[in-house]
């Protein structure tokens, strides 16, 4: 167990009408009389964070880049349009006519100075201050990511904060983050808030808000860690949460790497909402998640089964949120070859992610849940989850399931359940296309049906009169395309007997020497065969004289031979020109 000592014990005071003095330093505060009796309120004073033993970070600012351009520092919104707003006021202003001015400044207005790390104190923030504002916002936004709450650095106006009637469903709270001032002087604390002021209907404006003071923070941890955790803690009070402590301590100190947000939440890298599951819990009946959800709402954005899975593509990572301990987000993807599915989280993560991969039959292929370990007060290892495999070359469909898990039995110090393992993540896919066998078996042509011309034969004449056919042999079922010196003559399919034929129309071929080529395509295999022929123009071949059939019959074989002789002489004469 680590030793952490606090300079001031936490104190909660309930008062009716005028607030009772709060703490020793508040004894000099004069109660102010308001025009109407103020509503009952309960103030919770939280001590300044004190450094603990262990792997801390001494630098005041984190080396990690801020989440947005510095020019957008006061435009940040975690969930624009949400009905609940948590406005982080770093620019200061005037507080008057509420419990803070009445109880801590004798009823006089309070001038709230802007947040500052470096002199002079002004709203002309330097780059270091702007970066730290963004990191504080990032931490608080992560804590409230499971809920319908917009954590913002932008002043959205009183309409986003005040609640004027029970039917007014658009409201929130304001947190003043400042170095010092009357409230800080009188409470001598690191933060102060009102229990349940955020959903309060009557007197919401009078009771609302919380404070975090930075003058003594960020001494041995980054300022964003100390202040950001303080903000989430105080906002938790405004939602109605009380402290998680033990029978002997107001705040549970935790053990590496875990502690509750409503405990002493400064020194551990994994801080989560709690249900008091840790040893010797003094407030096990307080269900942090249920209380905040009841005042804000939750909405699951992804299905939880293969049938309702969201499509995950290698070109576009998807951002998601685990919102409850039973929440499962499902993503469907197609992959082949070297494949990686990665679930990653940003700084200040509350989610301890588990990744499960299912095949198309729903069978579990892999479950990834790395062990969690402490790096320092801000960082822990093992919260992300990544799966890499070499899949078959044929693409197949898989489902990735993302959920939050614990690190072990929460009754053992330093361990936690899946209760508070909630928050943002990004899931991405990297995969190859279907691969080709590096040494495929060659497809051997069917040599029993060689590709060849049967007519015309190589070197023979071909009469282009529209009645002559070009014929040949080939693989049954294959496609044959015949060309004449590159020009298509005709296309056909080889018959079951291995024979094919093409009948070109008259005038298709040019007279003279022509190369006929037959190209066969079968199952991706291509073969060719060619012949050189002498194309005869039918229009220039003289007609045979009409010979009476009775004469031919009388001449018999001699007559037929004579007719053939005449035809041959005339074709030869035509060929010679």
C-alpha positions as CSV (number, residue, x, y, z in Angstrom):
1,X,0.0,0.0,0.0
2,X,1.3,3.4,-0.9
3,X,1.5,6.3,1.6
4,X,-0.3,9.5,0.5
5,X,-0.9,12.2,3.0
6,X,-3.4,15.1,2.5
7,X,-2.9,18.6,3.9
8,X,-6.7,18.9,4.6
9,X,-9.3,16.2,5.3
10,X,-12.4,16.4,3.1
11,X,-15.4,17.9,4.7
12,X,-19.1,17.9,3.5
13,X,-21.5,20.4,5.0
14,X,-25.3,20.5,4.5
15,X,-27.1,23.8,5.2
16,X,-30.6,25.1,5.0
17,X,-31.0,28.8,4.0
18,X,-27.7,30.4,4.7
19,X,-24.7,28.1,4.4
20,X,-22.8,27.0,7.5
21,X,-19.1,27.8,7.7
22,X,-17.0,25.3,5.8
23,X,-13.7,24.3,7.2
24,X,-11.4,26.2,9.6
25,X,-10.5,28.8,6.9
26,X,-14.2,29.6,6.4
27,X,-14.8,30.7,10.0
28,X,-14.3,34.3,9.0
29,X,-16.8,34.2,6.2
30,X,-19.9,36.4,6.9
31,X,-23.1,34.8,5.7
32,X,-24.9,36.9,3.1
33,X,-28.7,37.4,3.0
34,X,-30.2,36.7,-0.4
35,X,-33.6,38.1,-1.5
36,X,-35.2,34.7,-1.2
37,X,-34.1,31.8,1.0
38,X,-31.5,29.8,-1.0
39,X,-32.2,26.1,-1.6
40,X,-30.6,23.5,0.6
41,X,-27.1,22.6,-0.5
42,X,-24.3,20.3,0.3
43,X,-20.7,21.5,-0.3
44,X,-17.9,19.0,-0.7
45,X,-14.4,20.3,-0.2
46,X,-11.6,18.2,-1.8
47,X,-8.0,18.6,-0.7
48,X,-5.1,19.5,-2.9
49,X,-3.3,16.5,-4.5
50,X,-0.1,15.5,-2.7
51,X,2.6,13.5,-4.5
52,X,2.8,9.8,-3.9
53,X,5.5,7.3,-4.1
54,X,5.9,5.4,-7.3
55,X,6.7,5.9,-11.0
56,X,5.6,9.5,-11.4
57,X,6.3,12.1,-14.1
58,X,8.2,15.2,-13.0
59,X,7.6,17.4,-16.0
60,X,4.7,19.8,-15.7
61,X,3.5,19.3,-19.3
62,X,3.1,16.0,-21.2
63,X,5.3,15.5,-24.3
64,X,2.3,14.1,-26.2
65,X,0.8,16.5,-28.7
66,X,-2.6,18.1,-27.9
67,X,-5.6,16.6,-29.7
68,X,-6.5,19.7,-31.8
69,X,-4.8,22.7,-33.4
70,X,-4.1,25.3,-30.7
71,X,-6.2,27.8,-32.5
72,X,-9.3,25.6,-31.7
73,X,-8.6,25.3,-28.0
74,X,-11.8,27.1,-27.0
75,X,-14.0,25.4,-29.6
76,X,-13.6,21.8,-28.2
77,X,-16.8,19.7,-27.8
78,X,-16.8,16.0,-27.0
79,X,-20.5,15.4,-28.0
80,X,-22.1,18.4,-29.7
81,X,-25.8,18.5,-29.4
82,X,-26.0,16.4,-26.2
83,X,-28.6,17.6,-23.7
84,X,-26.1,17.7,-20.8
85,X,-23.2,20.1,-21.0
86,X,-20.1,20.3,-18.8
87,X,-18.5,23.7,-19.6
88,X,-14.8,24.0,-18.6
89,X,-14.3,27.7,-18.0
90,X,-10.6,28.5,-18.3
91,X,-11.1,32.1,-19.3
92,X,-12.6,33.4,-16.1
93,X,-15.3,36.0,-15.6
94,X,-17.6,37.2,-12.8
95,X,-19.6,35.0,-10.4
96,X,-22.4,36.7,-8.5
97,X,-25.7,36.0,-6.8
98,X,-25.1,32.4,-6.1
99,X,-23.9,30.2,-3.3
100,X,-20.2,30.8,-4.1
101,X,-20.4,34.6,-3.8
102,X,-22.7,34.4,-0.9
103,X,-20.8,31.8,1.2
104,X,-17.2,32.6,0.1
105,X,-17.1,36.4,-0.6
106,X,-19.6,38.0,1.7
107,X,-22.2,38.2,-1.0
108,X,-20.0,40.3,-3.2
109,X,-19.3,39.4,-6.9
110,X,-16.2,37.2,-7.4
111,X,-13.8,38.1,-10.2
112,X,-12.5,34.8,-11.5
113,X,-9.0,35.0,-13.0
114,X,-8.2,33.0,-16.1
115,X,-6.3,29.7,-15.9
116,X,-2.6,30.5,-16.0
117,X,0.7,28.6,-15.9
118,X,3.0,31.6,-16.7
119,X,2.9,35.3,-16.0
120,X,1.1,37.5,-16.8
121,X,-2.3,36.1,-16.0
122,X,-4.6,36.9,-18.9
123,X,-6.7,35.4,-21.6
124,X,-3.7,35.8,-24.0
125,X,-2.8,32.2,-23.4
126,X,0.6,31.0,-24.6
127,X,1.1,27.8,-26.5
128,X,2.0,25.8,-23.3
129,X,-1.2,26.9,-21.6
130,X,-3.3,26.2,-24.6
131,X,-1.9,22.7,-25.0
132,X,-2.5,21.9,-21.3
133,X,-6.1,23.2,-21.5
134,X,-6.7,20.8,-24.4
135,X,-5.2,17.9,-22.4
136,X,-7.4,18.6,-19.4
137,X,-10.4,18.7,-21.7
138,X,-9.3,15.4,-23.2
139,X,-9.0,13.7,-19.8
140,X,-12.5,14.9,-18.7
141,X,-14.1,14.1,-22.0
142,X,-12.7,10.5,-21.7
143,X,-14.2,10.1,-18.3
144,X,-17.7,11.2,-19.5
145,X,-17.5,9.5,-22.9
146,X,-19.9,6.7,-21.9
147,X,-22.7,9.2,-21.3
148,X,-24.7,11.6,-23.3
149,X,-22.6,14.5,-22.0
150,X,-20.9,17.3,-24.0
151,X,-17.7,18.3,-22.3
152,X,-16.7,21.6,-23.9
153,X,-14.3,24.5,-23.6
154,X,-16.7,26.6,-25.6
155,X,-19.2,28.9,-23.8
156,X,-22.5,27.7,-25.3
157,X,-24.5,30.2,-23.2
158,X,-26.7,30.0,-20.1
159,X,-29.3,28.0,-22.0
160,X,-27.0,25.0,-22.1
161,X,-26.3,25.2,-18.3
162,X,-29.4,26.5,-16.4
163,X,-32.4,24.4,-15.6
164,X,-35.5,26.5,-15.1
165,X,-38.2,23.9,-14.8
166,X,-38.7,20.1,-14.5
167,X,-39.6,20.0,-18.2
168,X,-36.4,21.8,-19.1
169,X,-34.3,18.9,-20.5
170,X,-31.3,21.0,-21.7
171,X,-28.9,21.8,-18.8
172,X,-25.5,21.2,-17.3
173,X,-22.8,22.6,-15.1
174,X,-19.9,25.0,-15.2
175,X,-16.5,24.4,-13.8
176,X,-14.3,27.3,-13.1
177,X,-10.6,26.4,-13.4
178,X,-8.5,29.1,-11.9
179,X,-5.3,29.7,-10.0
180,X,-6.6,31.3,-6.8
181,X,-9.3,33.6,-5.5
182,X,-11.8,34.1,-2.6
183,X,-13.2,30.6,-2.8
184,X,-9.7,29.0,-2.9
185,X,-8.6,31.2,0.0
186,X,-11.6,30.2,2.2
187,X,-11.6,26.5,1.4
188,X,-7.9,26.0,1.2
189,X,-8.6,23.1,-1.2
190,X,-7.9,21.7,-4.6
191,X,-11.5,21.6,-5.6
192,X,-15.0,22.2,-4.4
193,X,-18.5,21.2,-5.7
194,X,-22.1,20.9,-4.8
195,X,-23.6,17.4,-4.4
196,X,-26.4,16.8,-7.0
197,X,-26.5,20.4,-8.3
198,X,-26.5,19.5,-11.9
199,X,-29.9,17.8,-12.2
200,X,-31.3,20.1,-9.5
201,X,-34.5,21.9,-10.8
202,X,-35.2,24.7,-8.2
203,X,-32.3,26.9,-7.5
204,X,-30.1,25.3,-10.2
205,X,-28.5,28.6,-11.1
206,X,-27.9,29.4,-7.5
207,X,-26.3,26.1,-6.6
208,X,-24.7,25.2,-9.9
209,X,-21.1,24.8,-10.7
210,X,-17.8,23.6,-9.2
211,X,-14.3,24.9,-8.8
212,X,-10.8,23.5,-9.4
213,X,-7.7,25.5,-8.2
214,X,-4.3,25.0,-9.9
215,X,-1.8,27.0,-7.9
216,X,-0.4,24.0,-6.0
217,X,-1.0,21.3,-8.7
218,X,1.2,19.8,-11.3
219,X,4.3,19.8,-9.1
220,X,5.3,16.1,-9.6
221,X,2.8,15.1,-12.2
222,X,1.7,16.8,-15.4
223,X,-0.7,19.6,-14.7
224,X,-3.2,18.1,-17.0
225,X,-3.3,14.9,-14.9
226,X,-3.8,16.7,-11.6
227,X,-6.3,19.3,-12.8
228,X,-8.1,17.0,-15.2
229,X,-8.7,14.4,-12.6
230,X,-9.9,17.1,-10.1
231,X,-12.4,18.4,-12.7
232,X,-13.9,14.9,-13.3
233,X,-14.1,14.4,-9.5
234,X,-15.9,17.7,-8.9
235,X,-18.3,17.2,-11.8
236,X,-19.0,13.7,-10.4
237,X,-20.2,15.5,-7.2
238,X,-22.5,17.7,-9.3
239,X,-24.1,14.6,-10.8
240,X,-24.8,13.4,-7.2
241,X,-21.7,11.2,-6.5
242,X,-20.1,11.0,-3.1
243,X,-16.6,9.8,-2.2
244,X,-15.4,6.2,-2.5
245,X,-13.3,5.7,0.6
246,X,-12.7,3.0,3.2
247,X,-13.6,2.5,6.9
248,X,-10.6,4.6,7.9
249,X,-10.1,7.0,5.0
250,X,-12.5,9.5,3.2
251,X,-10.8,8.7,-0.1
252,X,-9.7,5.2,-1.3
253,X,-6.0,5.6,-2.3
254,X,-6.0,2.7,-4.8
255,X,-3.1,0.5,-5.7
256,X,-1.0,0.4,-8.9
257,X,-2.4,0.8,-11.5
258,X,-6.0,1.5,-10.4
259,X,-8.1,3.9,-8.3
260,X,-11.6,5.3,-8.5
261,X,-12.4,8.7,-9.9
262,X,-14.4,9.5,-6.8
263,X,-11.4,8.5,-4.6
264,X,-8.0,10.0,-4.5
265,X,-7.7,9.9,-8.3
266,X,-4.4,11.7,-8.9
267,X,-1.6,9.2,-8.9
268,X,-2.8,6.1,-10.9
269,X,-2.8,5.7,-14.7
270,X,-6.1,3.8,-14.7
271,X,-8.9,5.8,-13.0
272,X,-12.5,4.6,-13.5
273,X,-16.0,5.1,-12.2
274,X,-16.6,2.6,-9.4
275,X,-19.3,0.5,-7.6
276,X,-17.2,0.1,-4.4
277,X,-15.9,-3.4,-5.3
278,X,-12.5,-2.8,-3.8
279,X,-11.4,-4.0,-0.3
280,X,-13.0,-2.3,2.7
281,X,-15.2,0.0,0.5
282,X,-17.2,2.4,2.6
283,X,-19.7,3.2,-0.2
284,X,-20.5,0.0,-2.1
285,X,-24.1,0.9,-2.7
286,X,-23.1,3.9,-4.9
287,X,-23.3,2.9,-8.6
288,X,-21.4,5.7,-10.3
289,X,-22.3,4.7,-13.8
290,X,-26.0,4.3,-13.1
291,X,-26.3,7.6,-11.3
292,X,-24.6,9.6,-14.1
293,X,-26.5,7.7,-16.8
294,X,-29.8,8.5,-15.0
295,X,-29.0,12.2,-15.2
296,X,-27.6,12.2,-18.7
297,X,-28.6,9.1,-20.8
298,X,-26.7,6.6,-22.9
299,X,-27.1,5.4,-26.5
300,X,-25.3,2.4,-28.0
301,X,-24.2,3.1,-31.5
302,X,-23.2,-0.4,-32.7
303,X,-24.8,-3.8,-32.8
304,X,-23.3,-6.6,-30.6
305,X,-23.6,-9.7,-32.9
306,X,-22.4,-10.8,-36.3
307,X,-25.9,-10.2,-37.6
308,X,-25.9,-6.6,-36.5
309,X,-22.2,-5.9,-37.0
310,X,-20.9,-2.7,-38.5
311,X,-18.9,-3.0,-41.7
312,X,-15.1,-2.4,-41.1
313,X,-13.1,-1.5,-44.1
314,X,-9.3,-1.4,-44.4
315,X,-9.5,2.2,-45.8
316,X,-11.4,3.7,-42.8
317,X,-10.8,3.1,-39.1
318,X,-14.0,3.3,-37.0
319,X,-14.3,5.2,-33.6
320,X,-16.5,3.6,-30.9
321,X,-17.4,3.8,-27.2
322,X,-18.0,1.1,-24.7
323,X,-20.7,2.5,-22.5
324,X,-21.6,-0.2,-20.0
325,X,-20.0,-3.4,-18.6
326,X,-22.3,-5.5,-20.9
327,X,-21.7,-3.4,-24.0
328,X,-20.2,-5.3,-27.0
329,X,-19.5,-3.6,-30.3
330,X,-19.4,-5.9,-33.4
331,X,-17.6,-5.2,-36.7
332,X,-17.8,-7.4,-39.8
333,X,-14.8,-7.5,-42.2
334,X,-13.5,-9.5,-45.1
335,X,-9.8,-10.4,-45.1
336,X,-7.1,-12.6,-46.7
337,X,-3.4,-13.1,-46.2
338,X,-1.5,-11.0,-43.7
339,X,-4.2,-9.3,-41.5
340,X,-4.2,-7.1,-38.4
341,X,-7.1,-5.9,-36.5
342,X,-6.1,-3.3,-33.9
343,X,-8.1,-1.6,-31.0
344,X,-6.3,1.5,-29.9
345,X,-7.0,4.2,-27.3
346,X,-5.8,7.7,-26.7
347,X,-4.2,9.2,-23.6
348,X,-6.1,9.0,-20.2
349,X,-8.0,5.8,-21.4
350,X,-10.5,4.3,-18.9
351,X,-11.2,1.3,-21.2
352,X,-9.3,-2.0,-20.9
353,X,-10.2,-3.5,-24.2
354,X,-10.7,-7.1,-25.2
355,X,-10.8,-8.1,-28.9
356,X,-12.4,-11.3,-30.0
357,X,-12.3,-12.6,-33.6
358,X,-15.1,-14.9,-34.9
359,X,-15.1,-16.7,-38.3
360,X,-18.1,-16.8,-40.6
361,X,-19.6,-19.7,-38.7
362,X,-19.4,-17.9,-35.3
363,X,-16.5,-19.9,-34.1
364,X,-13.9,-18.1,-32.0
365,X,-10.6,-17.7,-33.8
366,X,-8.8,-15.6,-31.2
367,X,-9.3,-13.6,-28.0
368,X,-6.8,-10.9,-27.2
369,X,-6.6,-9.3,-23.7
370,X,-3.0,-8.2,-22.8
371,X,-2.1,-7.9,-19.1
372,X,-2.2,-4.3,-17.8
373,X,0.8,-2.8,-16.1
374,X,1.9,0.7,-14.9
375,X,4.3,2.8,-16.9
376,X,3.9,5.9,-14.8
377,X,1.1,8.0,-13.1
378,X,-0.4,8.9,-16.5
379,X,0.3,5.8,-18.7
380,X,-0.5,2.1,-18.4
381,X,0.4,-0.7,-20.9
382,X,-2.0,-3.4,-22.0
383,X,-5.2,-1.4,-22.4
384,X,-5.1,-1.7,-26.2
385,X,-5.7,-5.1,-28.0
386,X,-4.3,-6.2,-31.4
387,X,-4.7,-9.4,-33.4
388,X,-2.4,-10.4,-36.3
389,X,-2.7,-13.6,-38.4
390,X,-1.8,-15.0,-41.8
391,X,-5.2,-16.0,-43.3
392,X,-5.9,-18.2,-46.3
393,X,-5.5,-16.5,-49.7
394,X,-9.2,-16.8,-50.5
395,X,-11.0,-13.9,-48.8
396,X,-13.4,-14.8,-46.0
397,X,-15.7,-12.9,-43.7
398,X,-14.9,-12.4,-40.0
399,X,-16.4,-10.6,-37.0
400,X,-14.5,-8.5,-34.5
401,X,-16.1,-8.0,-31.0
402,X,-14.8,-5.2,-28.8
403,X,-15.7,-5.1,-25.1
404,X,-14.3,-3.8,-21.8
405,X,-12.8,-6.2,-19.3
406,X,-11.2,-6.1,-15.9
407,X,-7.7,-7.1,-14.7
408,X,-8.8,-9.6,-12.1
409,X,-10.7,-9.9,-8.8
410,X,-11.5,-6.3,-7.6
411,X,-11.4,-7.5,-4.0
412,X,-7.6,-7.7,-4.5
413,X,-6.0,-4.2,-4.3
414,X,-4.8,-3.0,-7.7
415,X,-7.2,-5.2,-9.6
416,X,-10.5,-4.1,-11.1
417,X,-13.5,-5.6,-12.7
418,X,-15.2,-4.7,-16.0
419,X,-17.6,-2.3,-14.2
420,X,-15.7,0.9,-15.0
421,X,-13.8,-0.4,-18.1
422,X,-15.6,2.0,-20.4
423,X,-14.7,4.7,-22.9
424,X,-13.5,5.5,-26.4
425,X,-11.5,3.4,-28.8
426,X,-10.6,3.2,-32.5
427,X,-10.7,-0.1,-34.4
428,X,-8.7,-0.5,-37.7
429,X,-8.1,-3.2,-40.3
430,X,-5.1,-4.0,-42.4
431,X,-5.3,-6.9,-44.8
432,X,-4.1,-8.2,-48.2
433,X,-6.1,-9.1,-51.3
434,X,-6.4,-12.7,-52.3
435,X,-2.9,-13.9,-53.1
436,X,-1.7,-15.9,-56.1
437,X,0.0,-19.3,-55.7
438,X,3.7,-18.5,-56.2
439,X,4.2,-21.7,-58.2
440,X,0.8,-22.7,-59.7
441,X,0.3,-25.9,-61.6
442,X,0.3,-25.0,-65.3
443,X,-2.9,-25.7,-67.2
444,X,-2.0,-28.2,-70.0
445,X,-3.9,-27.8,-73.2
446,X,-6.0,-30.7,-74.5
447,X,-3.6,-32.3,-77.0
448,X,-6.2,-34.8,-78.1
449,X,-7.9,-31.9,-79.8
450,X,-5.1,-29.8,-81.3
451,X,-6.0,-26.4,-82.7
452,X,-5.6,-26.5,-86.4
453,X,-7.2,-25.4,-89.7
454,X,-8.8,-28.2,-91.8
455,X,-9.9,-25.8,-94.6
456,X,-8.4,-23.9,-96.3
457,X,-5.1,-25.6,-96.1
458,X,-1.9,-23.6,-95.9
459,X,-0.9,-22.2,-99.3
460,X,-4.2,-23.0,-101.0
461,X,-6.7,-20.6,-102.6
462,X,-9.9,-19.6,-100.8
463,X,-12.9,-18.3,-102.7
464,X,-14.5,-15.3,-100.9
465,X,-18.1,-15.8,-102.3
466,X,-20.0,-16.1,-99.0
467,X,-20.6,-19.8,-99.3
468,X,-17.1,-21.1,-98.4
469,X,-16.4,-22.1,-94.8
470,X,-13.3,-21.9,-92.7
471,X,-13.1,-25.0,-90.6
472,X,-10.8,-26.6,-88.0
473,X,-10.3,-28.6,-84.8
474,X,-9.9,-27.5,-81.2
475,X,-10.8,-28.1,-77.5
476,X,-14.5,-28.9,-77.1
477,X,-16.3,-25.9,-75.5
478,X,-13.5,-23.5,-76.2
479,X,-14.1,-20.1,-78.0
480,X,-12.6,-19.7,-81.4
481,X,-12.0,-16.3,-83.0
482,X,-10.8,-16.2,-86.6
483,X,-9.0,-13.1,-87.9
484,X,-7.5,-12.2,-91.3
485,X,-4.4,-10.1,-90.9
486,X,-5.8,-8.7,-87.6
487,X,-9.4,-8.1,-88.7
488,X,-12.0,-10.3,-87.1
489,X,-13.7,-12.7,-89.5
490,X,-15.9,-14.6,-87.1
491,X,-16.3,-16.2,-83.7
492,X,-17.6,-19.6,-82.8
493,X,-17.5,-22.4,-80.2
494,X,-15.8,-25.7,-80.7
495,X,-18.4,-28.5,-80.8
496,X,-18.4,-31.7,-78.7
497,X,-16.7,-33.5,-81.6
498,X,-13.8,-31.1,-81.5
499,X,-14.8,-29.4,-84.8
500,X,-15.5,-25.7,-85.5
501,X,-16.4,-23.6,-88.5
502,X,-16.8,-20.0,-89.5
503,X,-18.6,-18.8,-92.7
504,X,-17.5,-15.3,-93.6
505,X,-19.9,-13.2,-95.6
506,X,-18.9,-12.4,-99.2
507,X,-16.4,-9.6,-99.4
508,X,-15.2,-10.0,-95.8
509,X,-11.7,-10.9,-96.9
510,X,-9.4,-8.9,-99.2
511,X,-8.2,-10.6,-102.4
512,X,-4.7,-11.7,-102.4
513,X,-2.3,-13.3,-99.9
514,X,-3.9,-13.3,-96.4
515,X,-2.9,-14.9,-93.1
516,X,-5.8,-16.5,-91.3
517,X,-5.4,-16.9,-87.5
518,X,-7.6,-19.0,-85.2
519,X,-7.3,-18.0,-81.5
520,X,-8.7,-20.5,-78.9
521,X,-9.5,-19.5,-75.3
522,X,-10.3,-22.2,-72.8
523,X,-10.2,-21.9,-68.9
524,X,-7.8,-19.0,-69.2
525,X,-5.5,-20.8,-71.6
526,X,-5.0,-19.3,-75.1
527,X,-3.7,-21.1,-78.2
528,X,-3.3,-19.9,-81.8
529,X,-2.9,-21.5,-85.2
530,X,-2.4,-19.8,-88.6
531,X,-2.4,-20.5,-92.3
532,X,-1.5,-18.4,-95.4
533,X,-4.1,-18.5,-98.1
534,X,-4.7,-17.0,-101.5
535,X,-8.1,-15.3,-101.4
536,X,-10.0,-15.2,-104.7
537,X,-12.5,-12.4,-105.4
538,X,-15.7,-14.2,-106.5
539,X,-16.8,-11.1,-108.6
540,X,-13.8,-11.6,-110.9
541,X,-14.1,-15.3,-111.5
542,X,-15.9,-16.0,-114.9
543,X,-19.1,-18.0,-114.8
544,X,-19.0,-21.6,-116.1
545,X,-21.0,-22.2,-119.3
546,X,-24.3,-23.9,-118.7
547,X,-24.0,-27.6,-119.7
548,X,-27.1,-29.6,-120.2
549,X,-27.4,-32.3,-117.6
550,X,-28.3,-34.8,-120.3
551,X,-24.9,-34.1,-122.0
552,X,-23.0,-34.5,-118.7
553,X,-24.9,-37.7,-118.0
554,X,-24.0,-39.0,-121.5
555,X,-20.4,-38.1,-121.1
556,X,-20.3,-39.8,-117.7
557,X,-17.0,-39.6,-115.9
558,X,-15.3,-37.9,-118.9
559,X,-17.8,-35.1,-118.8
560,X,-17.3,-34.5,-115.1
561,X,-13.5,-34.4,-115.5
562,X,-13.9,-31.9,-118.4
563,X,-16.1,-29.6,-116.3
564,X,-13.5,-29.6,-113.5
565,X,-10.8,-28.8,-116.0
566,X,-12.6,-25.8,-117.3
567,X,-13.2,-24.5,-113.8
568,X,-9.5,-24.9,-112.8
569,X,-8.3,-23.0,-116.0
570,X,-10.7,-20.1,-115.4
571,X,-9.6,-19.7,-111.7
572,X,-6.0,-19.9,-112.7
573,X,-6.6,-17.3,-115.4
574,X,-8.3,-15.1,-112.8
575,X,-5.4,-15.5,-110.4
576,X,-2.9,-14.5,-113.0
577,X,-5.0,-11.4,-113.8
